[in-house]
Amino acid sequence: MKRIAMCFLAYSLCMSAAKKERDWQTGKVIDSVTSEPARGGAVKVDTHLVTIQGGDSVYTAQERPAWHGWCLLVIGDQVKYAPDQRRLYVLDSKGGACRLDIVRQEKRP
């Protein structure tokens, strides 16, 4: 019994240590565009481009595919975001977490 308890404790400590703390920042959604279906019968995956203006950078990120449900990102809303290499983690207005692929990152003038 002691051995099982020790294994459970060690496992839970490892799992909590594996979670990465994000450096959340506040930004504003300044643009949101969803692609239109292709014409002529071609199959196209819907993409959703979102532009978020932060304190020192402007991020254009891509959310896909649509069949998993979009984040609720409304133009003009304040959001929390955390950049991590080529990904942008965003907390939408309902508190849901989204992972977007960064397409472009620009420094604000």
C-alpha positions, 0 to 999 in steps of 0.5 A, a space after each residue: 500500500 505504501 508503494 502504491 501511494 509513493 508511486 501515485 505521489 511521484 506521478 502527480 508531482 511529475 505531471 504538475 512539473 510538466 505543465 508549462 506556465 505561460 507568460 499571459 499578456 493582454 491584447 486586443 483583437 483588431 481583425 478576424 477573417 474566415 476563408 471562403 469555400 473554393 469555387 469550382 468544386 475544389 475542396 478547401 479547408 476553412 481557415 480563420 486568421 486573427 490579428 491580435 495587437 499586443 503591447 509591443 507586437 502585432 500577431 497574425 495567427 491561423 486557427 484551423 480546422 473549423 469542424 473543431 469549433 472556433 474560438 470566440 474572438 470578437 474584433 475590439 475585444 480584450 484577450 489574454 495571449 501567450 506567444 510560444 515559439 510558432 504558436 499563440 495561446 489565446 483565452 477567448 471571451 468565454 475563458 476557453 483556451 485556443 492554440 493558434 499557429 503564428 503566420 506573421 509577427 511584427 513589432 509595433 512602431 
